[in-house]
Amino acid sequence: MLREKIIDIMNKEMELAISQLHPFYQKYLEIFRNSSEAPLEYILTALLTAIGSAVSLNRYIKLGTHQIFPNFWVLLLGSSTQMRKSTALKNGTSPLSHFQTMHTNRDYILPVRTSVQALLDSLKHEKNGIIMQDEIATFLATLGQGYNADMKSLVTSCFDVPEQLKTDFLGAGKTVIKQPIFSIASASTPQWLKTNLKQNDVTSGFLARFLFCYQKENSRVIPFPSQPDSNKLKLIYDRFEKFYALQPAEMSFDAEFRQLYEDFYKESRQLINNIRTENGLKAVFSRLQTDYFFKFAILEGVLSGRLILTRDDAERAIYLCTFFMAEATKVIQIIDQTKQTSLEKRVLKIIGSSPGVTKTQIHKEFSNHLPAKKLNNVISHLLKAERIAAITKQGKNGRSLTAYQPISL
């Protein structure tokens, strides 16, 4: 079951299962494995943006009236020290920096530090660009300096690559950008999200479009990083040359791919419907279920040189969806923690570790020092927030007792 797979990935707190990735990803991660202490999960996540931006509009999938392109928006999350987020962004997008140096007239790395207008002006002619920000806060601050109040929503609309984007800047007049497309590779800390995130940003807004990669700790210790093998790196750059040179083509899929996706879609839809709280997890899972599954699949086809996607492509895309669902769940849980008092968190932990616990049993966990009124308020709040559910069970004397169990996902 999908839910069990997500929980398994969350609980193991281990490295990404590299053996389940496409051989190209495996080779890339091997090249950069010893060049820094950056977690391989971070490097892979940043790499998705690099490949997606290179492929750009040249590969797509049509679903009804919707066209899906391989633009990726990702956010690396971890503490400010020892996590090497900036290094991971640099290593994962190394080919783009290489080609930016080779072609100074291009905007593989999009200009965003000055203004949103500079970004949009670049998007008129650049379709292989990526927004690189060591801190997502910097980019959001730039959006806040826009020439009108709708800069964030305007940029957000670009995720779905509309046929055209109309803008009207004071002093610059009206302009039309055809099929604006770009990837975003950025980073932040959980603390920043806790302090600055607005509910709408995740439930339906800007950050709802992102893949989250959260690493709590970094166990990699490399006192003397080594340079990536230049010959192997050249082979990577050669592959990227081919990505850039692709001619536009629609991708399709065979019967086995279709069947696997139908099964994944139904299972993930059931999982999404069972999420009780409106904390943004539904929105993130829904993006992974549809848009990002096919973005992953497009890259699988490109890396394997196929226009018709197969069972192998679907299996690897499903694994990546599952991995990023688990990552998103960790992130949303961190955000949710800010909405609870320390007392609520402790009560929730007690209920989670012993489903079916009664108020009396909870009270004993506090050595009977927690006033009944306070406990009643906490229970009431957790019930309203749909973090727990009340159930009925039989006591030792045969009487019915009210007990509580956690509501997960």
C-alpha positions in Angstrom: 0.0 0.0 0.0 1.2 3.5 -0.8 0.6 4.8 2.7 2.8 2.1 4.2 5.5 2.8 1.6 5.5 6.5 2.6 5.6 5.7 6.3 8.4 3.2 5.7 10.6 5.9 4.0 9.8 8.4 6.7 10.7 6.0 9.5 13.9 4.6 8.1 15.6 8.0 8.0 18.0 6.5 5.6 19.6 7.4 2.3 17.6 7.4 -0.9 17.3 3.9 -2.5 19.6 4.8 -5.3 19.3 1.3 -6.9 15.6 2.2 -7.7 16.7 5.3 -9.8 17.5 5.5 -13.5 21.1 4.6 -14.2 21.8 8.1 -15.3 20.9 9.4 -11.9 23.0 6.7 -10.3 26.0 7.7 -12.4 25.6 11.4 -11.6 25.3 10.9 -7.9 28.4 8.6 -8.0 30.4 11.4 -9.7 29.5 13.9 -6.9 29.3 11.4 -4.0 32.8 12.3 -2.6 33.0 15.9 -3.8 31.1 17.3 -0.8 29.2 16.3 2.3 25.9 17.3 0.7 23.2 14.6 1.1 22.6 12.7 -2.1 18.9 13.3 -1.7 19.6 17.0 -2.1 21.8 16.6 -5.1 19.2 14.4 -6.9 16.5 16.9 -6.2 18.5 19.7 -7.6 19.5 17.6 -10.6 15.8 17.2 -11.6 15.6 20.9 -12.1 18.8 20.9 -14.3 17.6 18.1 -16.6 14.0 19.5 -16.7 15.3 22.9 -17.8 17.5 21.4 -20.5 14.6 19.4 -21.9 12.1 22.3 -21.5 9.3 22.5 -24.1 10.8 19.8 -26.3 9.1 16.9 -24.5 5.6 17.0 -23.2 2.6 14.8 -22.4 -1.0 15.7 -23.2 -3.7 14.8 -20.7 -7.1 16.0 -21.9 -6.7 19.7 -22.4 -3.7 19.9 -20.1 -0.1 19.8 -21.4 2.6 18.8 -18.9 6.3 19.9 -19.4 9.3 18.8 -17.3 9.8 22.1 -15.3 10.6 21.3 -11.7 10.3 23.6 -8.7 12.2 22.3 -5.7 13.0 23.4 -2.2 15.8 21.8 -0.1 15.1 22.1 3.7 17.5 21.5 6.6 19.2 23.4 9.4 21.6 26.2 8.6 24.7 24.3 9.6 26.3 21.1 8.3 23.6 20.4 5.8 25.4 21.8 2.7 22.2 22.9 0.9 24.0 25.5 -1.2 26.6 23.0 -2.2 24.0 20.5 -3.2 22.3 23.1 -5.4 25.6 23.8 -7.0 26.5 20.2 -7.6 23.0 19.2 -8.8 22.9 22.0 -11.4 26.6 21.8 -12.3 25.9 21.3 -16.1 23.9 24.6 -16.2 26.8 26.6 -14.7 29.1 24.9 -17.3 26.9 25.9 -20.2 26.3 29.4 -18.8 30.0 29.9 -18.9 30.2 28.5 -22.4 27.3 30.7 -23.7 27.4 34.1 -22.0 24.6 35.4 -24.2 22.2 32.8 -22.7 20.3 32.9 -19.4 20.6 29.3 -18.2 20.8 30.9 -14.8 17.9 33.4 -14.8 18.4 37.0 -13.5 16.1 37.5 -10.5 18.1 39.4 -7.8 17.2 42.8 -9.3 13.5 42.6 -10.1 10.7 40.4 -11.4 10.7 42.5 -14.5 14.3 41.4 -15.3 13.2 37.8 -14.9 10.1 38.2 -17.2 12.2 40.1 -19.8 14.5 37.1 -19.9 11.7 34.6 -20.2 10.7 36.2 -23.5 13.6 34.5 -25.2 15.0 32.0 -22.7 13.2 28.6 -22.4 16.0 26.7 -20.7 16.4 28.9 -17.6 16.5 28.1 -13.9 16.0 30.3 -10.9 18.8 29.6 -8.4 18.4 30.9 -4.9 20.3 29.7 -1.8 17.4 31.0 0.2 13.8 31.0 -0.9 13.3 34.1 1.3 15.4 36.1 -1.1 13.3 35.2 -4.1 10.0 35.9 -2.2 11.5 39.3 -1.1 12.1 40.1 -4.8 8.5 39.1 -5.6 7.4 41.5 -2.9 9.3 44.4 -4.6 7.2 43.9 -7.8 5.6 46.7 -9.7 2.2 45.5 -8.7 0.8 43.4 -5.8 0.2 40.3 -7.9 3.8 39.3 -8.6 3.7 36.0 -6.6 0.5 34.9 -8.3 1.9 35.9 -11.7 5.0 33.8 -11.2 2.9 31.0 -9.7 0.8 30.8 -12.9 4.0 30.0 -14.9 4.2 26.6 -13.3 1.6 25.2 -15.7 3.3 26.9 -18.7 0.4 28.9 -20.1 0.2 29.5 -23.8 1.0 33.1 -23.1 1.6 35.4 -20.1 0.5 39.0 -20.3 2.2 41.6 -18.0 1.8 45.3 -17.6 4.6 47.1 -15.7 4.5 50.8 -14.9 7.0 52.4 -17.1 7.5 49.3 -19.3 4.0 48.9 -20.8 2.3 45.7 -21.7 4.2 42.7 -22.9 3.3 39.1 -23.9 5.5 36.1 -23.1 4.8 33.0 -25.0 4.9 29.7 -23.0 7.0 31.0 -20.1 8.8 28.0 -18.6 11.6 27.8 -16.0 12.7 25.6 -13.1 13.4 26.7 -9.6 16.1 25.3 -7.3 16.1 26.9 -3.8 16.6 26.1 -0.1 15.5 27.2 3.3 15.3 26.1 6.9 12.3 24.6 8.7 12.5 27.5 11.2 12.0 30.0 8.4 9.0 28.1 7.1 7.6 28.0 10.7 8.0 31.8 11.1 7.1 33.1 7.6 4.8 30.6 5.9 1.2 31.6 5.2 -1.4 28.8 5.1 -2.4 29.7 1.6 1.2 29.3 0.4 1.1 25.6 0.8 -2.6 24.8 0.4 -3.1 26.5 -3.0 -0.4 29.0 -3.6 3.2 29.4 -4.6 4.8 26.7 -2.4 2.1 24.2 -3.3 3.9 23.7 -6.6 7.2 22.6 -5.0 8.9 19.3 -4.4 10.2 19.4 -0.8 13.4 17.5 0.2 14.0 17.6 4.0 17.0 16.1 5.7 17.0 16.3 9.5 20.6 15.3 10.0 23.7 14.9 7.8 25.8 11.8 8.6 28.2 12.2 5.7 31.7 13.2 6.9 34.2 14.0 4.2 37.1 16.1 5.6 38.9 16.2 2.2 36.4 16.4 -0.7 37.7 15.2 -4.0 37.2 16.8 -7.4 34.6 15.1 -9.7 36.3 13.0 -12.3 36.7 15.3 -15.3 36.2 12.6 -17.9 33.0 11.3 -16.3 31.8 14.9 -15.9 32.4 15.5 -19.6 30.2 12.6 -20.5 27.4 14.3 -18.4 27.9 17.6 -20.3 27.7 15.7 -23.6 24.4 14.2 -22.5 23.1 17.6 -21.6 24.1 18.9 -25.1 21.8 16.2 -26.5 19.0 17.3 -24.1 19.3 20.9 -25.3 19.3 19.7 -29.0 16.0 17.7 -28.7 13.3 18.5 -31.2 9.8 19.1 -29.9 7.8 15.9 -29.6 4.8 14.5 -27.7 5.4 11.5 -25.5 2.9 8.7 -25.1 2.8 5.4 -23.1 2.2 1.7 -23.6 -0.5 -0.4 -22.0 1.6 -1.5 -19.0 2.6 2.1 -18.2 -1.1 3.1 -18.3 -2.1 0.2 -16.0 0.5 1.0 -13.4 -0.4 4.7 -13.4 -4.1 3.9 -13.1 -3.3 1.8 -10.0 -1.1 4.4 -8.5 -3.7 7.2 -9.3 -6.5 5.3 -7.6 -4.4 4.4 -4.5 -3.0 7.9 -4.1 -6.5 9.4 -4.6 -7.8 7.3 -1.8 -4.9 8.4 0.4 -5.5 12.1 -0.4 -9.2 11.7 0.4 -8.4 10.3 3.8 -6.3 13.3 4.8 -8.4 15.0 7.3 -6.7 18.3 7.9 -6.3 21.2 5.5 -2.6 21.8 6.2 -1.4 21.7 2.6 -0.6 18.0 2.4 -3.6 17.3 0.1 -2.4 20.0 -2.3 1.2 18.7 -2.4 0.1 15.1 -2.8 -2.3 16.0 -5.6 0.6 17.7 -7.5 2.7 14.6 -7.1 -0.2 12.3 -8.1 -0.6 14.1 -11.5 1.8 16.8 -12.6 5.0 15.5 -11.0 4.4 11.9 -11.8 4.4 12.8 -15.5 7.3 15.1 -15.1 9.3 12.3 -13.6 8.1 10.0 -16.4 9.1 12.5 -19.1 12.7 12.6 -17.7 12.7 8.8 -17.6 11.8 8.6 -21.3 14.4 11.3 -22.2 17.1 9.5 -20.3 16.3 6.2 -22.0 15.8 7.7 -25.4 12.2 6.7 -25.7 9.1 8.6 -26.8 6.8 5.8 -25.8 6.9 5.4 -22.0 7.1 1.8 -20.5 6.5 -0.1 -17.3 10.1 0.7 -16.2 9.5 4.4 -16.6 6.2 4.2 -14.6 7.8 2.2 -11.8 10.7 4.6 -11.3 8.3 7.6 -11.5 6.1 6.0 -8.8 9.1 5.5 -6.6 10.1 9.1 -6.9 6.5 10.2 -6.1 6.5 8.0 -3.1 9.8 9.4 -1.9 8.7 13.0 -2.3 5.3 12.3 -0.6 7.2 11.1 2.4 9.4 14.2 2.3 6.4 16.4 2.1 4.8 14.7 5.0 7.8 15.4 7.2 7.8 19.1 6.1 4.1 19.6 6.8 4.4 17.9 10.2 7.1 20.4 11.1 4.9 23.3 10.0 2.0 21.9 11.9 4.1 21.8 15.1 4.0 25.6 15.3 0.2 25.5 15.7 0.3 23.4 18.8 1.3 24.2 22.3 3.9 22.0 24.0 1.1 20.5 26.0 -0.9 19.6 22.9 2.2 18.0 21.4 2.8 15.9 24.5 -0.8 14.7 24.6 -0.7 13.9 20.9 2.4 11.9 21.4 0.8 9.9 24.2 -2.2 9.1 22.1 0.0 8.2 19.1 2.1 5.8 21.1 -0.9 4.1 22.8 -4.0 4.3 20.5 -7.2 3.7 22.5 -6.0 5.6 25.5 -8.6 7.3 27.8 -8.4 10.7 29.5 -7.8 8.9 32.8 -4.8 7.1 31.3 -3.5 10.4 29.8 -3.9 12.1 33.1 -1.7 9.4 34.7 1.1 10.1 32.2 1.2 13.6 33.7 1.4 12.0 37.2 -2.0 13.4 37.9 -0.6 16.9 37.9 -2.5 18.1 34.8 -5.7 20.0 35.7 -8.8 18.3 34.2 -9.9 21.5 32.6 -6.6 21.9 30.8 -6.7 18.4 29.5 -10.3 18.8 28.4 -9.3 21.9 26.4 -6.4 20.1 24.7 -8.6 17.1 23.8 -11.3 19.4 22.5 -8.8 21.3 20.3 -7.2 18.2 18.9 -10.6 16.8 18.1 -11.7 20.0 16.3 -8.4 20.0 14.4 -9.0 16.4 13.4 -5.7 15.3 14.8 -7.4 12.6 16.9 -10.6 10.7 16.9 -12.9 9.6 19.8 -13.7 5.9 19.9 -15.7 3.7 22.3 -14.2 0.7 24.0 -15.2 -1.6 26.8 -13.8 -1.1 30.3 -12.9 -3.8 32.7 -16.3 -3.6 34.4 -18.1 -3.8 31.0 -19.0 -0.1 30.9 -18.4 1.8 27.7 -15.4 4.2 27.8 -14.4 7.1 25.5 -10.9 6.7 24.2 -8.8 8.4 21.6 -6.6 7.5 18.7 -4.5 9.5 16.3 -5.6 10.4 12.8 -2.7 9.9 10.4 -2.3 11.4 6.9 
